[in-house]
């Protein structure tokens, strides 16, 4: 009908509109900030190891739980503040290294996960009901995409993990974390309610 985001039609008579949508389902992460249960701010090299690495669009960097000075064990978590409420129906956890469970460059790869979503900041000591729980398997792929089977909405998203990493260590890590939405929001309104109905 139109390439414009808003369409106005004041003509008389019944009519049918067909809208064809196409978009990248991956949510734009501009402005997102990340906090974590701990982070390794110096031992992984400049600009690496910190929580913000999971939204920096660089597969060569990663968040890693603290291991210098003290080495906290599980549970670990990171929480994303998207700055506004957004809907999504899938997420993707990108692990370190080669996507296998051996040691070295794959240290900290998460196995057990719980996903929490809220309009307000999430307290890891008083968690709401999880929107998804499960396990990641390591068979040579770094990309672990999970379809939720429904659309959820919130400003804050937390990945919370328990147990141990894929190589049996007490660390946790993440290279990138993405959210996806395959749905669209479309609104139809009429200034004059006597004009008829819209479906």
PyMOL commands that set and color helices and strands:
alter all, ss='L'
color gray80, all
select helices_A, chain A and resi 51-55+104-106+193-195
alter helices_A, ss='H'
color red, helices_A
select strands_A, chain A and resi 33-36+63-64+76-94+112-118+132-135+143-161+173-174+176-180
alter strands_A, ss='S'
color yellow, strands_A
deselect
rebuild
show_as cartoon
